[in-house]
Amino acid sequence: MTAPGLTTNRAPFIEEVRGKGEIYIGQPYELYSEENQDTWRRLFARIKPKWQKYANPKFMEGVNNLAMDPNAVPKLDDINKFLCPLSGFSAKAVSGYVPAFLFFDCLRNRAFPTTITIRDGKNLDYLPEPDIFHDVAGHVPMHTDKLFADVLVRFGEVAHTAAEMVADIPDEHERVRRVESILKAMARFFWFTIEFGLMKRSGGGLCVYGSGLLSSCGEIEHCMESPEVQRFPFQLEWVINQYFEIHHYQPLLFVVDSFDHLFEEVDRLEAWMKDGKLNNVSPGEPHANEADLKSFLHAGASSVKA
Ligand SMILES: [Fe+2]
């Protein structure tokens, strides 16, 4: 039997820190097994040619600027030495799932909650949850770009506005219902942009900036080449009402013009929220769990008291 190392879903270290209720943790680098390192090497080698073909140019710049080692699981401290001076962002190690408001609040403070475990090497393709390859190879290169980093910060600000707005609602049942709807709209926006967004390429055609696509060797090609994928210009009214499923390739994707355009859409999301347009978005996925809802309600309650 191989050493468990820091393999997703079977890392004793993660179980231990979660057992203590710790969300923000260190990265005990010595725990990565040789199999973990080999998994990183194979994932990186497979995806690099796909990045060169399909990724947004800013993403490729980011990969180079971070001096990411194709042969070793990245040390977050090393990544941050290159990342912080470029955009003020840093990758912050977490023990796993982070409740929604805390996640967005980290973005507002230019920290990106980052998983440190890596998927099982026997199953490179299918992964329903983030691992360090998704988070560091898929997300973090985009954070080197100032415009993109500002989009994430703005998203965090929208979460704050949401928490403050719902805190003013006297009726508890209505307060919870409102948070559920707003959170659904925000999660859908995040999904169809930061995770699965496409962008117009200057000079024609499309490129990929969404991290779910940039970290999937199969889907990055499928999303650009398959005639079965629907690709439409980004429409806020559609995106916030569109359910999604996480267990298969995405059949529907939205295209933004630029990162300036994306920033403007986050502004619009906040304006729509203030106008009440996110209070009754269509039902369906994703469903917020209790910890997500509580994180927003608690944040709102404490900001009212402050
Ligand atoms: Fe992600």
Boltz pocket constraint, residues with backbone or C-beta under 6 A from the ligand:
constraints:
  - pocket:
      binder: B
      contacts: [[A, 130], [A, 134], [A, 139], [A, 195], [A, 211], [A, 212]]
      max_distance: 6.0
